[in-house]
């Protein structure tokens, strides 16, 4: 039987809509495990009016879930305030090339696999208080530690010490955990690149039931 969709939440996306998304800024949520998010509450980072901004956020969620991007090296101009930008984990830990306000990052297949699997959702409290988040508690799945979800997605096999509770299994080694954590923090500039460069053919989209499910082309 064909899958049904929520017509009330259907969204038609044009090239003009996608152009609105290209200017949206990405920042870092510091709650829980931390994760990238698309927000511009104050309207200072974009010139979009409230109605266009709200529509752009809905389109951004669709683009993040269904857009396509080839791995490669990309650069963009940061639009965050200097103090906010300096506090971003990827800047502090030097996980991308930063020269003044220009950020350069090598987007890999690993980054793109994580983004395709990311738990993204629209947070809407009315007006400009709306944004798209990668869930900071469980960014890539539903395991208790997000590194477990990352390892599953990327095919990483733990090679650390045997676990005390299950000696037949192993913990991640320190280098593995370091690498996974670096990949996670790099997802902020990767998401900014994705918003600016990912491709999505215009069309009509709707969420899979229930209303908060992932988007799909109609």
N, C-alpha and C positions, 0 to 999 in steps of 0.2 A: 504494500500500500504506500503511495507517495507520502513523503514527509510533509507535514503542514507547517505553515509559518504564521507568525503574528502579523497580520496585515496592518494593524494599528501602529506597529513600530517599523514599517517599511520605510526605506530611505532611497531616494533617487540621487545619484551622485554624478556631477558633470565635471568637465575639466576646470571650470571656474571654481567649483567647490574644492577640488584638489589644490588649486593655486592658493586658496586661503590657508590650507594646512601647512604649506611650505614655510610659512613665517612663524609658526608656533614654537615657543621655546621649551626645552626639556631641562628639568632640574632633578634633584635627588631627594627622595623622602628619607628622613633619618629615623623613622619609627621601625620597630621590629628589626628585621634583617637589613632593611634599607632597600630601595629600588628606585629606578627612574620613573618620572611622571611628567606629563605635559600640563603646564599651568601658566596662566598669566592673569591672576586675579585683578591686579591693579590696572591692567591695560597699558602699562608703560613699555612693555617689550614688543608690542605689536600695535598697529594703527587700526585694528579691527573694532568696529562698533560692537555693542553687546550681542545683537541678533546674529551678526556674522560670526562672532567669536563662539557663540553657543553652537551654531551649525558646524563650524570648523571642528569643534571638539568631537561631535558625533561622527563626522567624516574621518577624523583622525583615528578613532577606534576601529573603524572598518579598514582603513589603510594599514594599520599596524597588524591586524589579524589576517588580511588577505593580500596585501601588497607583495610585490616581487622586487628583489634587488640582487644583483650579482656581487660576489665578493670583490674587494678591491681597496684601493687607497683613496680616501676622501678627505676633504678639508671644508671647514665652515667657519663663519665668524660668530663668536660667542656674543649673546645679547644679555646675559645675566649681569647684574651689578657687580663691580669689582670684588667687594667683600664676599658676596654670595658665590661668585665664580671661584675665588681662591679656596673656599671651604668645600668644594666638590671633591669627593673621594678620589676620583680619577686624576684630578689636578694635584692633590696633595701627595698621592702615591706615584705620580709621574707615569701614568699608564697610557698616555697619548702625548704626542708632540704639541707643545703649547708655546707659541711665540706671540707675546702680547695677547690680542684677542682672537688670534687664529688658531684653531684646533685641527690637527691632522691625525687621523686614525686609520689603521689597516683593519678593515672589516673582513672577518674570516668566515668560513663556513660554520665554524663552531658558534660564533656570535649569531648567525642567521638561524641556526637550528634552535638556539635558546629563545630567540625572539618569536619564532613560529610557535613554540610551545608555551610561551609566557601566559600567565593568568592576567589578562588585561580587562579593565572594566571602567565604565564611565561613572564618575562621582559627581552628582548634580544636586547642589543645595540652593539652586535658584540664581538668577541674574548671572553675574560673572563668576560666581562661586561654583565653577564647573571645570572638570579636568579629566584626563585619562591617566590611570595609574596602572603600573605593573604591581600586583599585590605585594606589599613589602613583607608580609608574614610568610606567604608561600608563593614565591615568584614564578616557579616553573612546574608546580604539581601540588601534591597534597601530602608529601612526606614531612616528618617532624623537623628535618634539617634540609634546607634547600640544596645543599651540596649533593645529597642523595638523588634528588630529582635531576640535577645537572649531570651527574655521572651516568644516570640512566639514559638521558637524552643523547649524551656524547659518547656513550659506550666506554666509559672509564671504569676499569676494574681496580678496586682497592688493593693496594699492595703493601699496606702498613702491617702493624702487629696484629696477631690474632685477637679477636674480641673476647673480653672476659666473660660476657654472658653467652656468647655463641662462638666457641673456639674454632668451629669450622669456617667462620667468616672472618674477614679482616677489616680493620679500620683503614681510613685513608692515611697515607703517609703525609708528613709535613709538607713536602714539595707538592703533592697532589692537592692538598687543601689550599696552599698558597696560590697555585695556578687557577683553581676553581674560583677562589675569592677575587683574583685579579680579573678574570673573565666577567664575573658578575658586576664589578665596578665599571668595567669598560662598556657595559650595556648602556650607560647614560650617553656618551658621545655616539655610540652606534645607533641608538634610537633617534638622536638628532639628525644624523645622516640619513636614516631611513625615512623620516618625515620629509626631508628635502629632496630625496632622489628615488624613492621606491615608486614603482609603476603600478597603476590600477586602472583597468579599462573602465570608462564610465558605464553606468548601468543602474539597475534597481536591486536593492539589497534588503534583507530582513534577518532578524535574529531567529535562530533555532529556538523552539520552545524549551524551557519557559522564557519569559520576556528578557531575562538577564543572560541568556545563552549567547554563544558565539555567532558572529554574523556569517551569512552565506549569500552568494549571488542568486537572485531569482531568475 
